[in-house]
Amino acid sequence: MIWVFEVVVSLWFGYELVSYLARNHFDILQRFFAGIPVGIFTYSWITFAITAHSQLDFSKFFIPFVSLFFSSIGLHYLNIKNKLSSTIKLEFIHFWTLIIGGCFYVYLMYVSMLNKEVEVRGAGYGDTPFHMNIISSFACGCNNKRNGFYDVLSAFFAGERLAYPFITNFFTGVLMATGRATMRAAMFFPSALIILSFFVGQYSLSYKFTKDHFSCLIAAILFANLGGLGWIKYVSQPRRGYADWIHNWGNNQYEYWFHPLFHIIVPQRASLWSFPLCYWAILTLIQAVEAKDWRLFTLAGIFTGLSPLIQVHSFVSLAQWSIAYCIVTFPFFKYIKTPKKYLKWIKLWAIFGVVANVIAGPQFLIYFNRLSSSKNQFLQINPIWQSHGKAHYGNILGPIILWWRGLGVFWAIACFAGFSAMSLKQIQMYFPSIVVFIITNLIRYQPWELDNTKLFYAAWIPLALPVVGQFIARLARKKETVVIALFFTFASCFSAFLHSRDCLKSNPRIFQLTDVQVGLWIAENTPTKAVFLTSDWHVHPAATIAGRQLLLGYGGWVSSHGLDYWGKLDLTKKMLSNPRQLTNYYKYNVSYVISRNHEHREFEGNRDPNKFQIIFKKYGYMIYKFVA
């Protein structure tokens, strides 16, 4: 249970630091929940730094714990002097939205994060194992003892450094390796705290924009059920084969959007953990400009600067948003006669920029090799409606067709009708989000255009939600338009509701408990840096449980990271079909071969028993040790 103390001291430090910088601009509830990601990621970075050349184990518990413990005491003493308010004013809608919404999100994490050790929800079937292999690589596998600060190896492609935002999964691995948590506990409890931080941040930002709790309630409902017009196909043509009615409409029809819960929050841990940073950063910047307070600019810089190794897309979108907000709020003509007053604004924004970039800059080092080796696949000016596989998306109506189908009524209100209900100040707040929306429509940041949804969710959706919520709330308050408000809400939410219903009813098992036992045996009986030749099964326990390097893992992950999947696949086929040709076994440092349910019969029949010795035979697995 040591991991509980690690989580608690992280929460305490985050609360005290945010309280010191935000003062009474945030109430005590906001200060606590805004501090959750700050504390957790600070604890992660301290631990990551001290294990650059040593093993991640129980002994590494003390330095980060003691550091944050005494830092929290010091900050607490300063906060007592600042006489911070501890009052919480919760109106009826506000209170019950937070209670019911919070309970729902915690339940969602409970059933989705390895429930009963093997169950997931939604797209977690495909993505959770990816995160598990990174978690296990830190907890007990190939990254448990690193040879340098950023010497982080890829478990699904042996010999390659991992160019992926790993801090989220590193913290989970820390709780397992130093705090002795189970993987289930290490995934669920921090994720529940993070999603509550996100939810409170979302409500707080919506209220800052609308000053109306009813609009905030609608915005919260919209986010959890954000979809397009797939429901029309469900009603008119229900027999279209498998469909999620958001991205996959059945009958081989795919549209541009992802379900916020079961395509984004549940499977994509990087998105889940970056969302609170995005919402709190945007809210803090808005507050900072209003208050002209350097502490708030500093806090916004911390939120932004922490994001690159949580999710780099969030940093990119926050950078775009903050630059646009700086331009639109800068008093260009206000101080023409007294130009020295401009210096204050320049200093305030410089504080934000320096803090954000000093924290963020070093984190980009892990991405440079990938960008240089796969530069033709990243950062392309290539409009998403031209690369979505639909011929008619390439014409002048392409973006309209894409967004009308993808987000339907929500998009129409967010980009057009919603402006009719906004004040000039609200338009000023929303303008940077529109800038992010336009840029993200035009530039592809990764080979797959749907990865751009991460940027839309990071800096367009946070303010599009209150824009649409406010518009619908105004309609709902008038008798003559209440039916229209109900229809707009239904049209925006029903597609996602259909998929949520299906996901909550099903509980797919990513593997069996016997597979877990095999992974634990590998973790206890093989070297942490050993390379395994296996099938490309995406849940292979050698990687997901033991954290060992696979010569070639799941092809979808390999390809999406810009690595040579087909070349390595051809290599593994040759090695398995001709195990007496040992050159490549030596070349790629393969130490073990695993055959599951006799999937590699050619290898089993042709191997040299003196070179490939069976060391494990159970649960349908045969593990061979290569004797060099």
C-alpha positions, 0 to 999 in steps of 0.5 A: 500500500506504499503507492497510496502515500505516493498518490496522497503526497502528489495531491497535497503538493499539487494543491499547495502549489496551485493554491500559492499561484492561483490564490483566490482566483480559484475556489478551494475545490478548483485549487484541489482538482487543478492541482491533481495533474500538477502534483502527479506529473511533478512526482513522476518527473522527480522519479524519472530523473533519479532513475536515469541510470539506476533501477526503478524499485522500492528504494526510489520511493524516498527521494520524490516522497520526501521532496514533495512532502517538505515542499508541501509543508513550505507551500502550506506555510506560505498559503496560511499567510496568504489567507486563502478562502476555503468557502465553496459556493455550489448552486443546485445545478452545479452541485448535482452536475458535479456529483452525478457526473463525477460518479459516472466518470469514476464508474467509467474508469472502474469498469474500463481499467482492467476490471477483474484484471482482464476486462476493458470497454470500447476501443480499450480492447485495442489500445489498453495493451499498448499502454500496458507494454509501456507500463510493464516495461518501466515496472519490471521490463526493458525500461526498469533500468535505463542507461540514460535520461531518455534511454526509453526502449520500445517494447513492441519494436526491439532496438528502437527508442520509444518516441511516444509521450510516456510519463502517464504510463511511467507514473503507473509503472512507478506505483507498481515498482516502488509502491507495490500496487497491482496494475489494476490499482495503478491504472484505476485510482490515478485515472479516476482522480485525473478524470475528476480534475478534467470534469471540474475543469470543464465545468469551471471553464464553461461557467467562466464563459457562460456565467450560467449553470444550466448552460454548463449542464448542457455542455457537460451532457454534450461532451459525454455524448458528442457525435454526429449524424450516424443516428440517422442511419441507425433509424433509417437503415438499422441493419448495416452490420457492425457500427459505432455510429460515430466513426464507423456508420456500418456498410464500410462507411467511415466518418470523421470523429471519435466518441469522447469516452469510448474512443478517446478517454477510455483507450487513449490514456494520453488524451485522458491525462492531458485533458485537465492540463488543457482545460485548466491552462485555458481557464487560467490564461483567461483569468490571468489576462483579466487579473493581470497577475503574473502568478496566474501566467506562471501557473498557465505556463506550468499546465502548458509546459507539462503537456508534451510528454503527456500528449504532444498534440495538447502542447501544440494546440495550447501553443496555438490557442495561447498565441491567438489569445495573446494577439486578440487580448493585447492592448495594441491601441490602448497605451499609444500615448504611454507606451511604457505600459505595454511593457507590463503586458509583454512581461506577463506574456513573457513569463507564460512563454518562458515557463511553458517552454523551459518546462516543455523544451527538453521533453521534445528531445525524444521526438527528434529522431522520429521526425528526422527518420519519418519526416515525410509522414509528419507535419504535412499541409494536407487538409483532413477532408482530402485525406479521409478516403472520400472522393467527394471530400476533395471538392469545395464542399469537402469540409462542410460534408466532413463536419456536417456528418462528423458532428452535425448540429453541434458543429453548425452551432459551434461554427455559425449559429452560436455567434448570435448568442455570444457577447463580444467578450465571449467571441474574444475568448472563443476566437483562439479556439476557432484558430486552432480549429482552422489550422487543425483542418489544414495540417496533418500532424501524423500519418493518420488524419484522425489523430488530429482529433486530439488537437480538436479535443484539446483546444477547440472543444473546451470552448465550443462546448459552452458556446453550444450549451449557451445557445441551446440553453437560450432556446430551452428557456423560451416556450416557443423554442424549447422543442427545438432545443430538445431536438438539437440536444438529441441530434448532437447526442444520440449517435454517441449514446448508441455507442455508449450503450453498446460499450457499457453492455459488453465487457471484452476480455483482452486475455485470460488469467492464464496469459497473465500467469505466463507474463509473470513467469517471464518477468521473474525468469528472464533478463529484463533486456531480453528480446523475444521473437513472437507472433504480433498478437497485440496482447502478448504477455511477454510485452503487456505483463513482462514488459520485454522487447518483442522483435516485432509487436502489433503491426498497427502500433508499428506502422502508426509510429512510422516504423518499418513494419513490412520489412521486419515482418518479412524478417520474422517470417524467415527466422521462424520458417528456417530456425537453423539459419541463426545469423539474424538471431545473433544480429538482432540479439534474440534470446527467446522464442514463444509459440502459443497454441502451436502457432509456429509449427514450422519453427517447432518442427525444424529447430535445433533442440541444442540451440532452442531449448524448451524452458516453459510449457504450460497453458498452451505456451512453449517458450524456447531459450536460444543458446548462443 
